[in-house]
Amino acid sequence: MRMSPAEREPALAAPALLRGRIPDFFIVGQPKSGTTALYRMLGRHPQIFMSKVKEPYYFACDNPIPERSGGHRWTSLDQTGTHGKTLEEYMALFAEARPDQLAGEASTHYLWWPSAPARIAKAQPAARIIAILREPASFLHSLHLQFIQNRHEDETDLRRALALEDDRRQGRNVPPRSVWPRCLLYSDRVRYVDQLRRYEAVLPREQMLVLIYDDFRSDNQRELRRVLRFLEVDETIPVEPMDANPSVSVRSTRLDDLSRAAVGGRGPVWGTVKSGLKAITPRRLRPRVRRKAQMTRRRIAYGKAPAPDEQLMLELRRRYRGEVLALSEYLDRDLITLWGYDDLA
């Protein structure tokens, strides 16, 4: 019987017996806030090793349920549809890190998944935590678009999706293809201070660095240097800057499913096509071909993200003003003015 990561965690007492290591630092969130760009930039620094799998989710997969054809039948918000890696599999992600390198990963579920902070602290008491936070209303707009794109969400109207939260807390109206039903509780995703305090409860605050998405967008090289100083690596080594991934919308779910199947080689037809192409493509060219295929798929399946509903954005800003005020006090920074919450009528 396959144990959950939480049940396997006593094995962390003797990691030297396993190949690889526990990472030294974690980018814990938020998604749609520049975490992918930061992950890639850090991976280009010679003193840092980032896992090739950006989001292993190891510390957020403590209650997986079996895969089911056609989706999942959820009975608890604490369930996940993704089987967690074994400790050996997780540590192997960092096996190629040199002894003189820091190892890191970037699972954005770690910020809001309730048990992740304690599990990370237990596995790595010296862990350094990096979070990037974004203005709540724009964050939820982008997050909702991503969930539609990934099929975690089947309600295409954000206002209606927010209205479903009470039902979803009771396990109702959860899309069968969602792999983390708790992630659909949108209001919980912007309780930033509660999320940060869960880390502060198990790790010293000096092991935490909180960035603001606006700063990262305006000058990501400056913010990268802050991160490098926090990690105590050489900040003078040049690293190529990267922009945050833009939000997109799905042109057609049918077209998106078809393009995913084609690029992934799913099913007998596409599997045969993929095997044939792999056989005739030199190994050194396969990563480039794979990237080109993914880029082509995105151009076909996705379009420019729709503009947010300004009335809904105003309502959300009013709703979450208290959260922004609490975060301003926690960080000792005026986010009320930065995010335009000072002129709400």
Contacts in CASP RR format, 6 or more apart in sequence:
PFRMAT RR
TARGET T0000
AUTHOR 0000-0000-0000
METHOD contacts of the structure
MODEL  1
MRMSPAEREPALAAPALLRGRIPDFFIVGQPKSGTTALYRMLGRHPQIFM
SKVKEPYYFACDNPIPERSGGHRWTSLDQTGTHGKTLEEYMALFAEARPD
QLAGEASTHYLWWPSAPARIAKAQPAARIIAILREPASFLHSLHLQFIQN
RHEDETDLRRALALEDDRRQGRNVPPRSVWPRCLLYSDRVRYVDQLRRYE
AVLPREQMLVLIYDDFRSDNQRELRRVLRFLEVDETIPVEPMDANPSVSV
RSTRLDDLSRAAVGGRGPVWGTVKSGLKAITPRRLRPRVRRKAQMTRRRI
AYGKAPAPDEQLMLELRRRYRGEVLALSEYLDRDLITLWGYDDLA
2 83 0 8 1.000
4 61 0 8 1.000
4 62 0 8 1.000
4 63 0 8 1.000
4 64 0 8 1.000
4 84 0 8 1.000
5 58 0 8 1.000
5 59 0 8 1.000
5 61 0 8 1.000
5 62 0 8 1.000
5 84 0 8 1.000
5 85 0 8 1.000
5 86 0 8 1.000
5 87 0 8 1.000
5 90 0 8 1.000
5 119 0 8 1.000
6 62 0 8 1.000
6 63 0 8 1.000
6 115 0 8 1.000
6 119 0 8 1.000
8 86 0 8 1.000
8 87 0 8 1.000
9 87 0 8 1.000
9 119 0 8 1.000
9 122 0 8 1.000
9 123 0 8 1.000
11 18 0 8 1.000
11 87 0 8 1.000
12 22 0 8 1.000
12 87 0 8 1.000
12 122 0 8 1.000
12 123 0 8 1.000
15 21 0 8 1.000
15 22 0 8 1.000
15 87 0 8 1.000
15 91 0 8 1.000
18 87 0 8 1.000
18 88 0 8 1.000
18 91 0 8 1.000
18 92 0 8 1.000
19 88 0 8 1.000
19 91 0 8 1.000
19 92 0 8 1.000
19 95 0 8 1.000
20 91 0 8 1.000
20 92 0 8 1.000
20 93 0 8 1.000
20 94 0 8 1.000
20 95 0 8 1.000
20 97 0 8 1.000
21 91 0 8 1.000
21 94 0 8 1.000
21 95 0 8 1.000
21 97 0 8 1.000
21 103 0 8 1.000
22 91 0 8 1.000
22 94 0 8 1.000
22 103 0 8 1.000
22 123 0 8 1.000
22 124 0 8 1.000
23 51 0 8 1.000
23 94 0 8 1.000
23 103 0 8 1.000
23 104 0 8 1.000
23 105 0 8 1.000
23 124 0 8 1.000
23 127 0 8 1.000
24 102 0 8 1.000
24 103 0 8 1.000
24 104 0 8 1.000
24 124 0 8 1.000
24 126 0 8 1.000
24 127 0 8 1.000
24 128 0 8 1.000
24 231 0 8 1.000
25 102 0 8 1.000
25 103 0 8 1.000
25 104 0 8 1.000
25 127 0 8 1.000
25 128 0 8 1.000
25 129 0 8 1.000
25 130 0 8 1.000
25 231 0 8 1.000
26 104 0 8 1.000
26 105 0 8 1.000
26 106 0 8 1.000
26 107 0 8 1.000
26 110 0 8 1.000
26 120 0 8 1.000
26 127 0 8 1.000
26 128 0 8 1.000
26 129 0 8 1.000
26 130 0 8 1.000
27 35 0 8 1.000
27 38 0 8 1.000
27 39 0 8 1.000
27 104 0 8 1.000
27 105 0 8 1.000
27 106 0 8 1.000
27 107 0 8 1.000
27 108 0 8 1.000
27 130 0 8 1.000
27 131 0 8 1.000
27 132 0 8 1.000
28 107 0 8 1.000
28 108 0 8 1.000
28 110 0 8 1.000
28 111 0 8 1.000
28 116 0 8 1.000
28 129 0 8 1.000
28 130 0 8 1.000
28 131 0 8 1.000
28 199 0 8 1.000
29 35 0 8 1.000
29 106 0 8 1.000
29 108 0 8 1.000
29 110 0 8 1.000
29 111 0 8 1.000
29 131 0 8 1.000
29 132 0 8 1.000
30 108 0 8 1.000
30 111 0 8 1.000
30 131 0 8 1.000
30 132 0 8 1.000
30 133 0 8 1.000
30 134 0 8 1.000
30 139 0 8 1.000
30 143 0 8 1.000
30 189 0 8 1.000
31 108 0 8 1.000
31 143 0 8 1.000
31 146 0 8 1.000
32 134 0 8 1.000
32 139 0 8 1.000
32 142 0 8 1.000
32 143 0 8 1.000
32 146 0 8 1.000
32 245 0 8 1.000
32 247 0 8 1.000
33 132 0 8 1.000
33 133 0 8 1.000
33 134 0 8 1.000
33 139 0 8 1.000
33 213 0 8 1.000
33 216 0 8 1.000
33 244 0 8 1.000
34 132 0 8 1.000
34 213 0 8 1.000
34 216 0 8 1.000
34 217 0 8 1.000
34 244 0 8 1.000
34 245 0 8 1.000
35 106 0 8 1.000
35 108 0 8 1.000
35 132 0 8 1.000
36 54 0 8 1.000
36 106 0 8 1.000
36 244 0 8 1.000
36 245 0 8 1.000
37 216 0 8 1.000
37 220 0 8 1.000
37 242 0 8 1.000
37 243 0 8 1.000
37 244 0 8 1.000
37 245 0 8 1.000
38 106 0 8 1.000
38 130 0 8 1.000
38 132 0 8 1.000
38 216 0 8 1.000
38 220 0 8 1.000
38 223 0 8 1.000
38 224 0 8 1.000
38 227 0 8 1.000
39 50 0 8 1.000
39 54 0 8 1.000
39 106 0 8 1.000
40 50 0 8 1.000
40 242 0 8 1.000
41 220 0 8 1.000
41 224 0 8 1.000
41 239 0 8 1.000
41 240 0 8 1.000
41 241 0 8 1.000
41 242 0 8 1.000
42 48 0 8 1.000
42 50 0 8 1.000
42 104 0 8 1.000
42 224 0 8 1.000
42 227 0 8 1.000
42 239 0 8 1.000
43 49 0 8 1.000
43 50 0 8 1.000
44 239 0 8 1.000
44 240 0 8 1.000
45 228 0 8 1.000
45 233 0 8 1.000
45 237 0 8 1.000
45 239 0 8 1.000
46 101 0 8 1.000
46 237 0 8 1.000
47 100 0 8 1.000
47 101 0 8 1.000
47 102 0 8 1.000
47 233 0 8 1.000
47 234 0 8 1.000
47 237 0 8 1.000
48 101 0 8 1.000
48 102 0 8 1.000
48 103 0 8 1.000
48 104 0 8 1.000
48 231 0 8 1.000
48 233 0 8 1.000
49 94 0 8 1.000
49 96 0 8 1.000
49 97 0 8 1.000
49 98 0 8 1.000
49 101 0 8 1.000
49 102 0 8 1.000
49 103 0 8 1.000
49 104 0 8 1.000
50 103 0 8 1.000
50 104 0 8 1.000
50 105 0 8 1.000
50 106 0 8 1.000
51 93 0 8 1.000
51 94 0 8 1.000
51 103 0 8 1.000
51 104 0 8 1.000
51 105 0 8 1.000
52 93 0 8 1.000
53 93 0 8 1.000
53 105 0 8 1.000
54 105 0 8 1.000
54 106 0 8 1.000
54 107 0 8 1.000
55 105 0 8 1.000
55 106 0 8 1.000
55 107 0 8 1.000
55 108 0 8 1.000
55 109 0 8 1.000
56 85 0 8 1.000
56 90 0 8 1.000
56 93 0 8 1.000
56 105 0 8 1.000
56 107 0 8 1.000
57 80 0 8 1.000
57 82 0 8 1.000
57 84 0 8 1.000
57 107 0 8 1.000
57 109 0 8 1.000
58 84 0 8 1.000
58 85 0 8 1.000
58 90 0 8 1.000
58 107 0 8 1.000
59 107 0 8 1.000
59 110 0 8 1.000
59 113 0 8 1.000
59 115 0 8 1.000
59 116 0 8 1.000
59 119 0 8 1.000
59 120 0 8 1.000
59 123 0 8 1.000
60 80 0 8 1.000
60 107 0 8 1.000
60 109 0 8 1.000
60 110 0 8 1.000
60 113 0 8 1.000
60 115 0 8 1.000
60 116 0 8 1.000
60 180 0 8 1.000
61 80 0 8 1.000
61 82 0 8 1.000
61 83 0 8 1.000
61 84 0 8 1.000
61 85 0 8 1.000
62 80 0 8 1.000
62 115 0 8 1.000
62 119 0 8 1.000
63 76 0 8 1.000
63 78 0 8 1.000
63 79 0 8 1.000
63 80 0 8 1.000
64 79 0 8 1.000
64 80 0 8 1.000
64 81 0 8 1.000
64 82 0 8 1.000
64 83 0 8 1.000
64 84 0 8 1.000
65 72 0 8 1.000
65 74 0 8 1.000
65 79 0 8 1.000
65 80 0 8 1.000
65 81 0 8 1.000
67 81 0 8 1.000
67 83 0 8 1.000
70 176 0 8 1.000
70 177 0 8 1.000
71 176 0 8 1.000
71 177 0 8 1.000
72 79 0 8 1.000
72 81 0 8 1.000
72 176 0 8 1.000
72 177 0 8 1.000
72 178 0 8 1.000
72 179 0 8 1.000
73 176 0 8 1.000
74 171 0 8 1.000
74 174 0 8 1.000
74 178 0 8 1.000
74 181 0 8 1.000
75 171 0 8 1.000
76 171 0 8 1.000
77 168 0 8 1.000
77 169 0 8 1.000
77 171 0 8 1.000
77 181 0 8 1.000
77 182 0 8 1.000
77 185 0 8 1.000
78 114 0 8 1.000
78 182 0 8 1.000
79 181 0 8 1.000
80 179 0 8 1.000
80 180 0 8 1.000
81 179 0 8 1.000
81 180 0 8 1.000
82 179 0 8 1.000
82 180 0 8 1.000
93 105 0 8 1.000
94 103 0 8 1.000
94 104 0 8 1.000
94 105 0 8 1.000
97 103 0 8 1.000
102 231 0 8 1.000
102 233 0 8 1.000
109 116 0 8 1.000
109 180 0 8 1.000
109 183 0 8 1.000
110 116 0 8 1.000
110 117 0 8 1.000
110 120 0 8 1.000
111 131 0 8 1.000
111 195 0 8 1.000
112 182 0 8 1.000
112 183 0 8 1.000
112 188 0 8 1.000
112 189 0 8 1.000
112 195 0 8 1.000
113 182 0 8 1.000
114 198 0 8 1.000
117 198 0 8 1.000
117 199 0 8 1.000
117 201 0 8 1.000
117 202 0 8 1.000
117 203 0 8 1.000
118 198 0 8 1.000
118 202 0 8 1.000
120 127 0 8 1.000
120 129 0 8 1.000
120 202 0 8 1.000
120 203 0 8 1.000
121 127 0 8 1.000
121 199 0 8 1.000
121 202 0 8 1.000
121 203 0 8 1.000
125 203 0 8 1.000
126 207 0 8 1.000
127 203 0 8 1.000
127 207 0 8 1.000
128 207 0 8 1.000
128 208 0 8 1.000
128 209 0 8 1.000
128 230 0 8 1.000
128 231 0 8 1.000
129 199 0 8 1.000
129 203 0 8 1.000
129 207 0 8 1.000
129 208 0 8 1.000
129 209 0 8 1.000
130 208 0 8 1.000
130 209 0 8 1.000
130 211 0 8 1.000
130 227 0 8 1.000
130 230 0 8 1.000
131 195 0 8 1.000
131 196 0 8 1.000
131 208 0 8 1.000
131 209 0 8 1.000
131 210 0 8 1.000
131 211 0 8 1.000
132 210 0 8 1.000
132 211 0 8 1.000
132 212 0 8 1.000
132 213 0 8 1.000
132 216 0 8 1.000
133 192 0 8 1.000
133 210 0 8 1.000
133 211 0 8 1.000
133 212 0 8 1.000
133 213 0 8 1.000
133 327 0 8 1.000
134 142 0 8 1.000
134 212 0 8 1.000
134 213 0 8 1.000
134 214 0 8 1.000
135 213 0 8 1.000
135 214 0 8 1.000
135 324 0 8 1.000
135 339 0 8 1.000
136 190 0 8 1.000
136 316 0 8 1.000
136 317 0 8 1.000
136 320 0 8 1.000
136 323 0 8 1.000
136 324 0 8 1.000
137 308 0 8 1.000
137 312 0 8 1.000
137 313 0 8 1.000
137 316 0 8 1.000
137 317 0 8 1.000
137 320 0 8 1.000
138 308 0 8 1.000
138 313 0 8 1.000
139 189 0 8 1.000
139 190 0 8 1.000
139 213 0 8 1.000
140 158 0 8 1.000
140 162 0 8 1.000
140 186 0 8 1.000
140 189 0 8 1.000
140 190 0 8 1.000
140 316 0 8 1.000
141 158 0 8 1.000
141 247 0 8 1.000
141 308 0 8 1.000
141 313 0 8 1.000
142 247 0 8 1.000
142 305 0 8 1.000
143 186 0 8 1.000
143 189 0 8 1.000
144 153 0 8 1.000
144 158 0 8 1.000
144 161 0 8 1.000
144 186 0 8 1.000
145 247 0 8 1.000
145 248 0 8 1.000
145 249 0 8 1.000
145 305 0 8 1.000
145 306 0 8 1.000
146 247 0 8 1.000
147 153 0 8 1.000
147 178 0 8 1.000
147 183 0 8 1.000
147 184 0 8 1.000
148 154 0 8 1.000
148 156 0 8 1.000
148 249 0 8 1.000
148 250 0 8 1.000
149 248 0 8 1.000
149 249 0 8 1.000
149 250 0 8 1.000
149 256 0 8 1.000
149 302 0 8 1.000
151 175 0 8 1.000
151 177 0 8 1.000
151 178 0 8 1.000
151 253 0 8 1.000
152 175 0 8 1.000
152 177 0 8 1.000
152 178 0 8 1.000
152 179 0 8 1.000
152 180 0 8 1.000
152 183 0 8 1.000
152 184 0 8 1.000
153 161 0 8 1.000
153 175 0 8 1.000
153 178 0 8 1.000
153 184 0 8 1.000
154 175 0 8 1.000
154 177 0 8 1.000
155 161 0 8 1.000
155 164 0 8 1.000
155 173 0 8 1.000
158 186 0 8 1.000
158 308 0 8 1.000
158 309 0 8 1.000
158 312 0 8 1.000
159 309 0 8 1.000
159 312 0 8 1.000
161 184 0 8 1.000
161 186 0 8 1.000
162 186 0 8 1.000
162 187 0 8 1.000
164 173 0 8 1.000
164 184 0 8 1.000
165 184 0 8 1.000
165 185 0 8 1.000
165 186 0 8 1.000
165 187 0 8 1.000
167 173 0 8 1.000
168 174 0 8 1.000
168 181 0 8 1.000
168 184 0 8 1.000
168 185 0 8 1.000
169 185 0 8 1.000
171 181 0 8 1.000
174 181 0 8 1.000
174 184 0 8 1.000
175 184 0 8 1.000
178 184 0 8 1.000
182 188 0 8 1.000
183 189 0 8 1.000
190 320 0 8 1.000
190 323 0 8 1.000
191 323 0 8 1.000
192 323 0 8 1.000
192 326 0 8 1.000
192 327 0 8 1.000
192 330 0 8 1.000
193 323 0 8 1.000
193 326 0 8 1.000
193 327 0 8 1.000
193 330 0 8 1.000
196 208 0 8 1.000
196 210 0 8 1.000
196 330 0 8 1.000
199 208 0 8 1.000
200 208 0 8 1.000
209 226 0 8 1.000
209 227 0 8 1.000
209 230 0 8 1.000
210 331 0 8 1.000
211 223 0 8 1.000
211 226 0 8 1.000
211 227 0 8 1.000
212 333 0 8 1.000
212 335 0 8 1.000
212 338 0 8 1.000
213 244 0 8 1.000
214 338 0 8 1.000
214 339 0 8 1.000
215 222 0 8 1.000
215 223 0 8 1.000
216 223 0 8 1.000
216 244 0 8 1.000
217 244 0 8 1.000
220 241 0 8 1.000
220 242 0 8 1.000
220 243 0 8 1.000
220 244 0 8 1.000
221 239 0 8 1.000
221 241 0 8 1.000
224 239 0 8 1.000
224 241 0 8 1.000
225 235 0 8 1.000
228 234 0 8 1.000
228 235 0 8 1.000
229 235 0 8 1.000
246 305 0 8 1.000
247 305 0 8 1.000
248 298 0 8 1.000
248 302 0 8 1.000
248 303 0 8 1.000
248 304 0 8 1.000
248 305 0 8 1.000
249 302 0 8 1.000
249 303 0 8 1.000
249 304 0 8 1.000
249 305 0 8 1.000
249 306 0 8 1.000
250 256 0 8 1.000
250 301 0 8 1.000
250 302 0 8 1.000
250 303 0 8 1.000
251 300 0 8 1.000
251 301 0 8 1.000
251 302 0 8 1.000
251 303 0 8 1.000
252 301 0 8 1.000
255 300 0 8 1.000
255 301 0 8 1.000
256 301 0 8 1.000
256 302 0 8 1.000
259 297 0 8 1.000
259 300 0 8 1.000
259 301 0 8 1.000
260 266 0 8 1.000
260 297 0 8 1.000
260 301 0 8 1.000
261 267 0 8 1.000
261 270 0 8 1.000
262 270 0 8 1.000
262 273 0 8 1.000
262 297 0 8 1.000
263 293 0 8 1.000
263 294 0 8 1.000
263 297 0 8 1.000
264 270 0 8 1.000
264 271 0 8 1.000
264 274 0 8 1.000
265 271 0 8 1.000
265 273 0 8 1.000
265 274 0 8 1.000
277 289 0 8 1.000
278 286 0 8 1.000
281 289 0 8 1.000
314 344 0 8 1.000
317 339 0 8 1.000
317 340 0 8 1.000
317 341 0 8 1.000
317 344 0 8 1.000
318 344 0 8 1.000
321 336 0 8 1.000
321 341 0 8 1.000
321 344 0 8 1.000
324 335 0 8 1.000
324 336 0 8 1.000
324 339 0 8 1.000
324 341 0 8 1.000
325 336 0 8 1.000
325 341 0 8 1.000
327 335 0 8 1.000
328 334 0 8 1.000
328 335 0 8 1.000
328 336 0 8 1.000
335 341 0 8 1.000
336 342 0 8 1.000
END
